[in-house]
């Protein structure tokens, strides 16, 4: 054998030996063999936005459910989080006000997921559920440079969620897991992964290159296709048109990066995949484009183009049941889209929006049949005045519909229903009253609107002939 071949053989043998010794070291670096293996944050999209509602703590062995399930042992862990709400607080509060979260129950599971009835399954995960009524734990923040724009914090250093194990956790055989080992300073763990049972069902897409340079930008969007659709059947689709803050993030991240903010910042996108919100078990397709902030006309053109492309790719969408639902600035996209293509939408739910112009109302009234639009507005809305936006839109549309000669005043009222919500209606949501504030965010009228199941069932009941 030549010297070169001998050297090659020797080197290969050494590499093989090293790989045997290094493999355990690599495995140890990836995941410890004792103690807490991982921590996963579990979030829920509440009426007014996503928040942390549980922590999944993974151990190397199956955990004994008792005494974790005993309500007297809720102090096995301490969970802390930022006491910050993007609707009311300065962004500096994210790091300056960290408090204990309220632990409501604990149990074991075989995956990092909550169990509705809280009954333990044999598994290596301890699920620590937290009160949704805590003020803290919100996952959405504003952009300090431009507070109108918001982004989600999960997966970033902004999230302050942390958990400490105060007492040993045991296996069924009494083996101690994750004990603090008498350390004077307990180990603080932060989630390294994040799960949201609803938001994670939305898929990402990009509608490419609308407009002309230099204003040529892509339109990112998220969409939900219900599982197990029946072949040959068609299903309603709701297009969620978000507020201005739920679009591109114009801060330190490149323009265009603001993933899922329009899905998690409030309830409208995910409500349509939950029977308890929509009031029916009917399957609904959801399309949620982000706000491009390029002006109402350009945004409307892009949304209509996206819908055309999406429907061509998904023949299961029912063209006779195309709905829109807006939040705040999204109304400007809706008005412009209906002006550009009257009658394209079957019906709409417009919450806390800008005023429709007389020209737009006249164009919208050319649709045949006339388009039903439910308008809601906060009576004490501090951003968009109730009388000069909500009431004006109602009156202009009703007048335009009557002017067609197709309906009288009563018919126009039935086609353009309207409801104003006073301050107490906002407190009826599953959300804590804001400390130090006499009233909630009266602009966020999507809250009381969506809490009224009849509004969503009304929208789904509209069908083109």
Helices and strands as residue ranges (DSSP letters): H 3-30, E 36-46, E 49-59, G 71-76, E 77-82, H 93-96, E 98-100, E 103-109, E 125-130, E 140-143, E 146-152, E 162-165, E 169-170, E 176-177, E 188-189, E 193-196, G 199-201, E 203-210, E 217-224, E 235-241, G 244-246, H 261-264, H 268-271, H 275-278, E 285-289, H 296-313, E 317-327, H 330-340, E 347-351, H 358-364, E 372-378, I 386-391, H 392-403, H 409-415, E 418-421, H 423-427, H 446-451, H 453-461
